[in-house]
Amino acid sequence: MIRVAVAGAAGRMGQTVCAAVEGAEDMELTGRADPALDTAVADVLGDADVLVDFTQPGQAAANAVEALAAGVHVVIGTSGWSDTALREAVSGAPGNVFVAANFAIGAVLMMRFAAEASKVMDRAEIVELHHPGKLDAPSGTAARTAEMMEGDVPIHSVRLPGLVADQEVILGDVAQTLTIRHVTTDRTSFMPGVVLAIRGVAELPEPFTVGLEHLLWRS
Ligand SMILES: NC(=O)c1ccc[n+]([C@@H]2O[C@H](COP(=O)([O-])OP(=O)(O)OC[C@H]3O[C@@H](n4cnc5c(N)ncnc54)[C@H](O)[C@@H]3O)[C@@H](O)[C@H]2O)c1
């Protein structure tokens, strides 16, 4: 059994992750850390093999450093933070870190297809659309997509009720456009990817890995 603790357990994503872990036959949910539950990350590390972090941009790296120091592997879904300090902290630490801007398989494919299309089409722009509770803009997915694409790709952020997490990549060339669009209708869209990351993080060949594609297409 993989013992899993969740940071941000009272949040929108954290609650969904707790339910997914409880539903996985090979996992045990050993801790729920969240200021809203009066439980600190330090309180849940003793019983965990893996810490899953869906918190806030200013919290994720510090939570991960704490987990690594306790020999706990870390899966991070939180977006909008810089990974420079954490990359340094992970070298020589007794644990691995896995980070994904987006755990939905459709989003991973969207990023891959957009990167491919940008090699041959003239220009592209990204429109990312999220629920109004999202703290960071542009989204981590949009930033990562732009990074993977060729050329300078502007990003437009939309925040409206009724949305979960959508993105359109629009590519333009002579007398034509190509739109690659990913739509989520529920946060369960991210759970197969999160469960895959929890299962895979301990065995990763590198101590710091970014992107679900590394777990999906390893062979
Ligand atoms: N990678 C992905 O696939 C993916 C998908 C959706 C959302 N996200 C990202 O996940 C993060 C969480 O999103 P959300 O909608 O669940 O937010 P949310 O605001 O609903 O939940 C965040 C929770 O973290 C808690 N928290 C704050 N500081 C903490 C700390 N130090 N330790 C433990 N818990 C702490 C808060 O009290 C809150 O309950 C955001 O950064 C969002 O962009 C990523």
Ligand as a Chemical Component Dictionary entry (heavy atoms), coordinates in Angstrom:
data_LIG
# 
_chem_comp.id                   LIG 
_chem_comp.type                 NON-POLYMER 
_chem_comp.pdbx_formal_charge   0 
_chem_comp.three_letter_code    LIG 
# 
loop_
_chem_comp_atom.comp_id 
_chem_comp_atom.atom_id 
_chem_comp_atom.alt_atom_id 
_chem_comp_atom.type_symbol 
_chem_comp_atom.charge 
_chem_comp_atom.model_Cartn_x 
_chem_comp_atom.model_Cartn_y 
_chem_comp_atom.model_Cartn_z 
_chem_comp_atom.pdbx_ordinal 
LIG N1  N1  N 0  -2.080 20.499 -12.064 1  
LIG C1  C1  C 0  -3.387 20.412 -12.317 2  
LIG O1  O1  O 0  -3.843 19.535 -13.081 3  
LIG C2  C2  C 0  -4.342 21.354 -11.616 4  
LIG C3  C3  C 0  -5.721 21.255 -11.809 5  
LIG C4  C4  C 0  -6.561 22.136 -11.111 6  
LIG C5  C5  C 0  -6.000 23.057 -10.235 7  
LIG N2  N2  N 1  -4.656 23.139 -10.091 8  
LIG C6  C6  C 0  -4.012 24.059 -9.144  9  
LIG O2  O2  O 0  -4.139 23.485 -7.843  10 
LIG C7  C7  C 0  -4.106 24.511 -6.843  11 
LIG C8  C8  C 0  -5.300 24.367 -5.900  12 
LIG O3  O3  O 0  -6.488 24.649 -6.603  13 
LIG P1  P1  P 0  -7.900 24.625 -5.854  14 
LIG O4  O4  O 0  -8.887 25.088 -6.864  15 
LIG O5  O5  O -1 -8.103 23.304 -5.156  16 
LIG O6  O6  O 0  -7.669 25.772 -4.750  17 
LIG P2  P2  P 0  -8.445 25.972 -3.365  18 
LIG O7  O7  O 0  -8.269 27.394 -3.000  19 
LIG O8  O8  O 0  -9.850 25.420 -3.476  20 
LIG O9  O9  O 0  -7.654 25.024 -2.338  21 
LIG C9  C9  C 0  -6.380 25.312 -1.832  22 
LIG C10 C10 C 0  -6.335 24.799 -0.403  23 
LIG O10 O10 O 0  -4.989 24.870 0.072   24 
LIG C11 C11 C 0  -5.042 25.201 1.450   25 
LIG N3  N3  N 0  -3.738 25.674 1.875   26 
LIG C12 C12 C 0  -3.202 26.929 1.794   27 
LIG N4  N4  N 0  -1.958 26.948 2.294   28 
LIG C13 C13 C 0  -1.675 25.676 2.697   29 
LIG C14 C14 C 0  -0.522 25.059 3.286   30 
LIG N5  N5  N 0  0.596  25.738 3.552   31 
LIG N6  N6  N 0  -0.588 23.727 3.572   32 
LIG C15 C15 C 0  -1.688 23.013 3.303   33 
LIG N7  N7  N 0  -2.810 23.553 2.748   34 
LIG C16 C16 C 0  -2.788 24.865 2.431   35 
LIG C17 C17 C 0  -6.165 26.239 1.523   36 
LIG O11 O11 O 0  -6.657 26.403 2.853   37 
LIG C18 C18 C 0  -7.202 25.628 0.574   38 
LIG O12 O12 O 0  -8.098 24.771 1.269   39 
LIG C19 C19 C 0  -4.090 25.838 -7.636  40 
LIG O13 O13 O 0  -2.766 26.302 -7.743  41 
LIG C20 C20 C 0  -4.614 25.434 -9.007  42 
LIG O14 O14 O 0  -4.167 26.293 -10.038 43 
LIG C21 C21 C 0  -3.823 22.311 -10.766 44 
# 
loop_
_chem_comp_bond.comp_id 
_chem_comp_bond.atom_id_1 
_chem_comp_bond.atom_id_2 
_chem_comp_bond.value_order 
_chem_comp_bond.pdbx_ordinal 
LIG N1  C1  SING 1  
LIG C1  O1  DOUB 2  
LIG C1  C2  SING 3  
LIG C2  C3  SING 4  
LIG C2  C21 DOUB 5  
LIG C3  C4  DOUB 6  
LIG C4  C5  SING 7  
LIG C5  N2  DOUB 8  
LIG N2  C6  SING 9  
LIG N2  C21 SING 10 
LIG C6  O2  SING 11 
LIG C6  C20 SING 12 
LIG O2  C7  SING 13 
LIG C7  C8  SING 14 
LIG C7  C19 SING 15 
LIG C8  O3  SING 16 
LIG O3  P1  SING 17 
LIG P1  O4  DOUB 18 
LIG P1  O5  SING 19 
LIG P1  O6  SING 20 
LIG O6  P2  SING 21 
LIG P2  O7  DOUB 22 
LIG P2  O8  SING 23 
LIG P2  O9  SING 24 
LIG O9  C9  SING 25 
LIG C9  C10 SING 26 
LIG C10 O10 SING 27 
LIG C10 C18 SING 28 
LIG O10 C11 SING 29 
LIG C11 N3  SING 30 
LIG C11 C17 SING 31 
LIG N3  C12 SING 32 
LIG N3  C16 SING 33 
LIG C12 N4  DOUB 34 
LIG N4  C13 SING 35 
LIG C13 C14 SING 36 
LIG C13 C16 DOUB 37 
LIG C14 N5  SING 38 
LIG C14 N6  DOUB 39 
LIG N6  C15 SING 40 
LIG C15 N7  DOUB 41 
LIG N7  C16 SING 42 
LIG C17 O11 SING 43 
LIG C17 C18 SING 44 
LIG C18 O12 SING 45 
LIG C19 O13 SING 46 
LIG C19 C20 SING 47 
LIG C20 O14 SING 48 
# 
